[in-house]
Amino acid sequence: MCFLEDGKEQMSKAKAYAARMNKVLDHIDKHLDEPLTLEQLSDVAHFSKYHFHRQFSDYVGMSAIRYAQLMRLKRASYRLAFIPEQRITDIALDAGFENPESFSRAFRNQFGQSPTEFRRIPAWERWNTHYKPMNREGVLAMEVNIVDCEKMKLAVLEHRGPPTLVNDSVKIFIDWRKESGLSPVSSSKTLGIVYDNPEVTEPAKFRFDIAGSVIEDVPENVQGVINKEIPPGPCAVLRHLGSHDRLGDSIRSLYRDWLPHSGEELRDFPLYFHYINLITDTPEHALITDIYLPLQGKTLA
């Protein structure tokens, strides 16, 4: 019994320690536009400034200053790839670099491409090796609502292949949206339909649909965007706040923690995301994504 109590106490202390580190990570994510110092970050977690550098490096796998730079380069990467009208000089300054030259050096050292090369042909597979989702245990708060969803007509680009290359498909879909005008971002929903779990699916067999709501059928087009729909029916909805990299944590909790105790049965349609805002114009910490889990029940007429 004593061993059991000791084990529980150790787990509780480990979760408390993780919560303090997560507080630092959240602080960095929310203040990328500001100068960040080790002394400031150690104060956020109430750690000794003399040991914080080693504590953070051991927990995250890199220094706090290096983590902040990597997150700034991540934000810059999205702007390079998806906002071609934004000047590289402006992206460099927003990322905290004094000039485009220092930004270009740091970017090439990190990703093996210059910002100009990345903008033209992004090497997303190499890029993804630097941004594997971190385990943020103990930070998820669950509030699940069940809602009746109406049928939704969609324009869909089917991504088939490695999850690391989804952003290539996203770029194609963005190009179609701009060219066709049939699913404008300002007035249409942006969705993702998840057929497979990337953690257990062979990369070549991974399936994910990038979608936008439409009110009329999509004609044949060079991008390969096709017509699909989301059928009507009840869904469990969980709102995920923050980086898309951690959507897997929310999905696991939905399946593992909520579903077994809900008494609900799943409907034969895949889980899907509704992106309330988009990474192209929203800081990662402010992203809002609703996760829809289709349930059995009486559908809407």
Helices and strands as residue ranges (DSSP letters): H 2-30, H 38-45, H 52-60, H 64-82, H 88-94, H 100-111, H 115-120, H 124-128, E 144-149, E 152-160, G 163-165, H 166-180, E 190-194, G 203-205, E 207-213, E 226-230, E 233-241, G 244-246, H 247-253, I 254-258, H 259-262, E 271-275, G 284-286, E 288-294
